[in-house]
Amino acid sequence: MKAALLVAPGKFEIRQLPEPKIENETDVLIRVKTVGVCGSDMHYFTTGRIGSQVVKYPFTVGHEAAGVVEGIGKGVTHVKPGQRIAIEPAVSCGKCDQCKSGRENTCRKLRFLGAPQQLDGAQCEYIVMPQENCFPISDGMTFEEATLCEPLAIAVYAVERSPIADGMSAAILGVGPIGMSVFHVLRTTNVGNVFVTDKLDTRLEAAKKLNPKWAGNPNRVDVVKEISKVEPLQMDVVYECSGDQAAASQAAELLKPGGTLMIVGIPEVDEISFPIHELRRKEITIVNVRRQNNCTQKAIDLVASKRIKVDSLVTHRFPLEDTSKAFDLVANYGEGVMKTMIYIE
């Protein structure tokens, strides 16, 4: 089968690999149709690592994916051959203390698609996943929409974990694909004013379609000062979706006493600092978001019901053979890119 292999930082090669085989009774062989390029994939592409997860080359990245069931193990009951599916990329053991307490996303033996030393990614023609990670989609849902249910599920989980309530004010720092997904989910609630920031004007323009109370570029304005003019009591919740040090500091300043900072974005560095006295005096709660936890079906339902329309997130499309071009585009924020989709034929 064809696969796009990361062979060095910033370099992909298209190679032929053996097709994966069904080994366990609950395995599902999937023909991959679409793969989204995620910010975490970019960390592997540019630096070869996320924290302690270091790539050993060659390696296949990619975890936002959808496809068609090609074959099933004899114990599979969830899906059948020919069925169109969205894919949950996190494989949990179901037996550890975390899984038993409903925290499959922090499973002690968690394996994730496209994560070094865990599972090879989906930028190839076929993958094998457990049936629990395969979610049937309707004929009316596109493979792109199904693929986007992965980042949307993270947003669903982030909003569920936050103490957002009717009328509360919220800020989203960084409105790339994850930040925009959070915004989409917030628009299904009775949230009050929503404020957004981003260093890319094209992303701010995209966010304006969801009618934020205020949108601004931190490279040009003092976002804390400007937002505080509009909302003097400041934010109940801030969703930090950029992984940027400056944004983390801005989040602490933007929150009102008793507010909550949701860490959603993945930083490129190993450590980020916060203004501790700001956090202490305001008694700020910090909540980390680890991927998605039992939110994939919820995301699929939101898209299927048309309560959320994710189509506009995809700005660029490439065949598997042009994976390098796709990643270069995203790495350099070229052509107003928001989300890049790779098609596998």
N, C-alpha and C positions, 0 to 999 in steps of 0.2 A: 504494500500500500504506500501511497505518497504521504510524506510528512514534512512539515517545516521544522527543522532542527536548529535550535540556538547553539552555535558552535564556538562562539566567543562573544564577549561584550559587543553589542551593536552589529552582530553578523548572524544571519540565517542562511541555511542551505536546504534545498529541497532534495530529499533522499528517499530511496525505497526501503521500507522496513517490513518485517514479517507482520502479517495480519494477526491481531490478538485473538486468542482462543477462549471459548467458554470453559472454565475449569471447575466452577462451583455450581451447585444445583440452582442457586438463585441469581446466577450471572445473566446479564443481558448484553448481547452484542449489538452495538449501535453504529449505524452509518451516519457520521457527522455531516450536517448540512451547513450550519453557520456557527461561527465562533466570534465573539466580541473581544476586542482588545481592551484590557482593563488596566487601570493605573498600577496595580500590583505586578502585572506582566511587564510593565515598563521598567519597574525597579530591577527585575531580572535582566532585562534587555540592556539597560544602561550601566548597571553596577554589578550584576551577577549575584545579587543577594538581597534579602530582606532580613535584617537582624542576623540571627544565627542560621537562617536558611540560605545556604550557599550552593549555587549551581555547580554541578559536575558535568562538564561538556562531553559529548553533545546532549542536549536536553530538549524535550518538547514542552512548551508552555501552553497556556490557554485553559480557562475553566468556565467561561461563560459560553454555553453551547446548547444546541438543540439538534435533533436528528430524527432518524427513523429506526425502529427496532428491526434488526436484521435476523437475529436468532435469539433463542432463550434456552436456559437450563431447564431440566425436567421438573424443577420445583418452583418455577416462576408462575405466579398467579396474577400479578398486578398489571402486566402488559402482554401483548401478543405481537407476533411478527407483522410488520407493515404499519404498526401504530406510530403516529407522530408524537414525539415527546419533548418536553423540556427536561433539563438535567440539573439535579442538585449536586454540586461538585464535592461536598464534604461527606466522607465515608466514616461513620462513627462505629465503635465496637458494640454498643448496646449493652455492655456488661459492667463497665467501670462505675465508680461512684458518681461521676459527672453525668453519664448517660442515665443512670437510674434516678437521678434527681432532676431530670428534664433539661440538662445542660449538654446536649449532644455536641454543641458548637465548641465546647472546651473538653471534649473527650480526651482521656489520657492517651489513647492510641489513634487519635484522629489522623486520617489520611485525606489529602486534598488534591484534586486534579491540578496538574501543572505546578506542584510545589516540590522543590528539591528533596530527594530521599523519601518521597511519599508516593505520589502517583504521576506517571507521565501524563502530559496535558492533551488537550483535544484538538490541537492544530495538525490533524491527520485525518485520514479517511475513515478509520474505525477505532472505537474504543470499547472496552468492556466495563460495565458498572453493575453494582448490585441492583436488584429490582426496586429496592426502597428509594433509590436515587433517580428513578425514572417516573416522570409525571406526565400522563397523557394530556394532550391538548386537543382542542376541537379543530375541525377542518377549517373553521373560519379564522383561526389564529395563524399568523405567518410564523415562519421559523425565526425571523428577526425579533418579533414580539416575544416569542418563547425564550429566546436567548437573553433578551433584556429583562426577563423575569428574575434572573439571578441578581443583578445589581439592585433591582427593585425590591427583592426580598430583604436585602440588607437594609434598605431604607425603611421598609415596613417594620423590621425588627428594631431599628434605631428609634423610630417614633413610638413604638410600643413600650420600649424601655424608658423613654423620657416621660416626665410628669406633665405632659402637655394636656391642657384642659380648655374648655370653651372660653374664648375671649383672651387667652394668654398671648403675649407677644413673644415672637421667636426670631432669631437671626440664623442665617445659613452662611457660613464663611467658606466660600469656594463652591461655585455652581457648575462644576464639571458634571460628568455623568452621575456620580453618587449624590452630589449636592442637589442636582436637578431631580433625581429620584426622590430624595427626601422632600423636596418642595411639592412634587406631585402627590406624595402620600399625605402631606399636611393639608393639601387642598381637598382631601376627602374628609377632613375633620372640620370642627367649628373653631379653628384657631383664629386668633385676632390678627393683628398686624404682623406681616412677615417682612424682614429686612434681609437683603442679600448683598454679598460682596464678591468680587473676583478681580484678578489682575488682567483678565482678557475681556475686552469690550464686547467681543462677539458672544461670549457666554452670558454677559449681563443682558444683552439684547434678547437672547433666548429666554432668559429667566423672566424678563419683563412681560412675556406672553402669559405668565401665570399671575400677573398683577401684584407684584410686591408693593409694600408701602413705600419702600425706598430701595434704590440700587446704586452702588457706588464702587469705584475702583480705588483700592488702598494705595496704589502707586501715585494717585493724583490728589486724594483728599484724606483728611483725618476722619476715618470712618467712625471712630468712637464719638468724636465731637459732633459730627453731622447726624448720626443716628440718635444721639442723646437730645439733640434739638427737637427732633420729631417725637421722640418717646422719652420724656424727662425721667420717668420712673425706671427706665431701661428694661432689659429683657428678662423674661421668666426662664427661657431655655435658649441656649446657643448650640447649634450643631456645627462642630468644626470638621469640615469635610475636605480640607486642603492638605493637611499634614504639615503645614508651614509654621515655623516658630513664631513669626510675627502675628499670625492669626491666632495662635494659642494665647498670646499675651493680650491681644485685642478682645478675645472672648471673655477673659477674666474681668476686663474693664467694662465690658458691655453688660454684664449680668447684674441684676439687682440683688440686694441681700436675700439669701435663701434660694437663689437661682441655681440652675443645673447646667453644667457644661457636658455635652455629649461628644466624646472623642470618636469620630467616625472615620476620618481620613487616616491613611498610613504614611507616617513621616519617612523621609529618605535617610534620616540620621537615627542613631541609636538612642539619643537622649534629647528631650525637649524640656525646657524649664518654664516655670510659671511664676508670676509675681506673688509669692507666698503670702505676703501681708494683705494683699488685695483679696486673695482667696480666704484667708483666715478671718479678716474683719467682716467680710460679707457672709461667711459661713456657706461658701459655695460647695455644692456637691459635684464631683466629677464621676462620670459614668463612661466606661469604655465599651465599645461595641465590637464584638468579635464575630465578623461575618453575619450569617443569618441563622436563626434557630427556630426550626419548624415554621418558617414563614414562606416557603416556596409556593405552596398551594394557595396561600392567601394572595400572593403577588399574581399568580396565574388568574385567580378569580377576579381580581381588580381589573386586569387587562381584558379578560374575556367579557366582563360586564360593561366595558367601555367607560368605567368610572375614571380610569387613567388611560391616557393615550400616549404611548411611549415612542410612537413612530418617529417623531421629530428629533429624537435624540441621535439617530443615526445620520451622520453627515457624509460619510465616505464608505465606499465598498470596494473590496479587492478580491481577486481570486487567490487561492492558496499560493500559487507560484509567485505572487507579488507581496508576500508577507513582509519582506524587508522594507519595501516602499511604505507599507501600511504602518509599520513600527517607526520608521524614520519620520513620517508625517506627524504621528502622535507625539514623539519625543521632542520635536521642534515646534509643536503647536501650530503647524502650518495650515493655511487655507481655512482658518476658522473652524478647525476640527473639534467636534464634540465627542462623538463615538464612531469608531471605525469597525466595520463588520467584514469578516473574511468568509468568503463563500467557497465551499469545497464541492466540486463536481466529480 
